[in-house]
Amino acid sequence: MKASMAEDEVQVAPTYFWWSAFNICFCCLPLGSCAIYYSNKVKTANQGGDIEGAKEASKKAMILNILALICGPILITLYILNYREKK
């Protein structure tokens, strides 16, 4: 019984949609927007049964989210420090 359930189970790549939305709002708008684009590609590929395409888009979304999470706070900090020096 378990073997048939495992065979019927479809692999679904993670979309990272909410992480992308968080990055748009709080970290880095451009990178978060690109991550949302790839998150939607993952969703479309998962629904269409394109597992390899979904995994590839998911990996790109994850990388963009990591970059946004790192670069966003650094750029915001640099902007604040630069703004304070001009006053």
Secondary structure as UniProt FT lines:
FT   HELIX           2..8
FT   HELIX           17..26
FT   HELIX           29..48
FT   HELIX           51..86
//
